[in-house]
Amino acid sequence: MIITIDGPASAGKGTLAQKLAQKYQMAYFDTGMVYRAVGLELVLAGLSVEDAAAAAVAAQKMTFQKMMKLSAHPDFRSDVGGSAASKVAAMPKVREALLKMQQDFARHPVFADGQPAKGAIYDGRDTGTVVCPRADLKLFVTASPEVRADRRHKEFLAKGMQVSLAEVLAQIRERDWRDEHRAAAPLKPAADARILDTTMLTADEVFAQVCKIVDDIQKKA
Ligand code: C5P
């Protein structure tokens, strides 16, 4: 079974994907990592994240192993990493170079220890529209920018990162705008995606709703 979860930053995609992966013994691919890895590589090399040629080369040379190594860097998950990722993600050559690596995962989904999984769960922006257009279940998870900013702000504070709520909201709005308005694979629900607005829902409520959908699909299979 392949499940895709797309939507804007901090809508709750990652939390939902991890809970589903655990319950249904599926392998999880957070596809934002591939763009964060390319963006951070440019930042660490002292190159501009607007340099499309350098970003294309970094994307072509990106491997799963390199991405995992970069993910240990403190800026991988910070807004430096998020902002760099959303800039390189708007470049068609970068997206093209990173597509196969993402699609290969669905062909042989495995856990971190190499054991085979019962399927794959993706989260990102275009996983239902471009990466896995034939997924068994496509979800588009969203929430108001204010609620998403509040969630992200709390995550940052929990990690000891000092940043104001207003700053986080501004960054979320900027990233939404870039993701929605880029020419290559803009953020939008797949035609056959189920839309889940989590503004008024807890993570547990979202999880329960989606489990019902997954159980129904599995019963019919
Ligand atoms: O999900 P995350 O915040 O880690 O993603 C970082 C950035 O990577 C996003 O803002 C988006 O620009 C880009 N991205 C993308 N397509 C994906 C996943 C992430 O363009 N499938």
Residues whose N, C-alpha, C, O or C-beta is under 5 A from the ligand:
A	BS01	C5P	A9 T31 G32 M33 Y35 G82 A85 S86 A89 D123 G124 R125 D126 T127 R175 D179
